[in-house]
Amino acid sequence: MSQALAVRVRNISRVMYVVLALVILVGDQATKALVERSIPEHAVIPILPHFLNFVHSKNPGAAFGLFSDSPASWKTALLVVASAALLVFVVAMVWRSKQLAWESGVGLAMILGGALSNLADRIRFGRVVDFIDVYARSYHWPSFNLADSAIVVGAGFLIFHLISSE
């Protein structure tokens, strides 16, 4: 493959990663807005009995409710700075890589889209809306949103790439 063609292919794949990140960002923002308009705060709507509910909770903490009970006044600022640093790191990795394996590209794009969406909420509102409640019997996973899901699945793609490339 000629060098010019390789650069074009790399640029096309970067565009696709940006598109994926934007789809996650827009989808997460849209679902959060829908929850804010349609579900009263603290309401529980059963979707799959004994497994999945939709809820409306406001999370001033980190992913999956970590640190949400902390009264520290600097918590939101710390989460914004940490999220922004993660975003800079992810963008730098994508930009500096001459060729990303598809698993890494997809994983980093998913992390970027999810982190951007949650960061936008933290900057605008000081919190994020969580609405997915997964549970089994009396055990409930902390509620989460699409951005959190994208970040976790994106990390899974990165781990898959690390494991499969050895």
N, C-alpha and C positions, 0 to 999 in steps of 0.2 A: 504494500500500500504506500502510495506516495506521501510525502510529508504534508502537503497541502490537503490531501484527502483526509489524512489522520486528524489534522487540526479541525476540519469541518465536522467530522464525525464526533470529535470531542465536544465541540461547541453545540452540536445538536443534542447530545446527551445532557449537557449542562442545562440547556433550555428545558428539556423534559424534566429534569430534577427541579428546576425553578417552578415549572407548571405544577408538578406534584405538590411542592411545598405550598403554593398558592391555593390549590384545591383544598388542602387540609386546613389552611388558615381560614378561607372563606366558609368551608363547611362547618368548622368548629364555631365560628362567630355566628353563623346562621342558626345552628342548633341551640346555642346558648340564648340567642334573642328569642327564638321560638319558645323555649322553656320559660324565660322571663315573662313572656306575654300570656302563656297558656296554662302554666301550672303554678298554683299558689305556693309560696315558700313553705317548706316543710311538708307539703302534700306528698302522698305516696300513691302511685298509679301502677297496679300490678300489670305486667306484660306477659311474663311466663311464670305462672304460679310456682312457688317454692324455688325460684331461681333468679328472676330478673324483675326489677321495678324501675320506673322512672320516678325521680324525686326532684325537688328543687331546693338545693342548698347553696349557700354562699360560703366559699372557702377563702379565708384570708391567709391561709398557710400555703405550704408547698404542695406538691403532687400528692394525691390520695389523703389529703387532710393533715399531712405532717406539719407540726408547729402551729396548727390553726388555733389552739387554745392558749398560745403564748401571748401574754399581754404586752410584750416588748414593743415599744414605739418604733424601734428601728427595724422591725421584722420585714415590713413591706419594702423598705429601701434596700435591705440586704437581698431580698428575693429578686428585686428588679436588677440590681447590680450583678448578681450571680447569673441570672437568665441572660442578661446582655453579654456577659463574658462568654457564656456557653455559645451564644449565637455568633459572636466574633470568631471563636475557635472553629465552629462548624463551617462557616463561610470561608475562613482561611484554608481549612483542609480541602474543601472542594476546589477553591480557586487555585491552590498551589499544586494540586495533583495533576500530573500530565495525563494520567489515564486511571479512572476509577473503575473498579469492578462493579458490575451492576448492583450487586448486593450492598456494597458500601454506598454507592450513589443513592439508591432508593432509601437505605437506612438513614443517611445524613439528611436527605430531603424531608423525610417524615419527621425527624427530630427538629429540623429547622421550622417546618410549618407549624408543628405543635407548640414549640417554644415561642415562636413569634406571636401566636394567638394568645397564649397565656400571658406573655409579657405585655401585650397591648392591653389586656384586661387589668393587669396589676397597675399599669401606669394610669389608666383612665379611672378605674374604680377602687383600686387597692385590694382587689379580691377577684376570684374567678367563680363562675357558676359551674357547679357539678350536678349531674343529673342521672348518671347511670349507677344503679345500685344492684350489685350481684351478690347473691347470698345462697347459702345451703343451710337449711334448718335454722339454728339461731346464730350462725356465723355470718356476718355481713362484711364484705370487703368494703373499705372506705369508698364512698361515692367518688366518681370521677367523670371526666368529659372526653370528648373526641380527641382533643389535643393531648391529654395524658395518654390515651390509647395509642396515638400516633408515635409519641415519644418512646413508649415501651416496645411497640412493634418495630420501630426503627432501630432501637438498640438490639433487638433480636436479629434483625438483618445483619447488623455489624458483627454480632457474635457468630452467626451462621457463616459469614465470610471468613472470619478468623479460624473457625474450626475446619471449614472445608478447604482452605487454602494450604493446609499443612500436609 
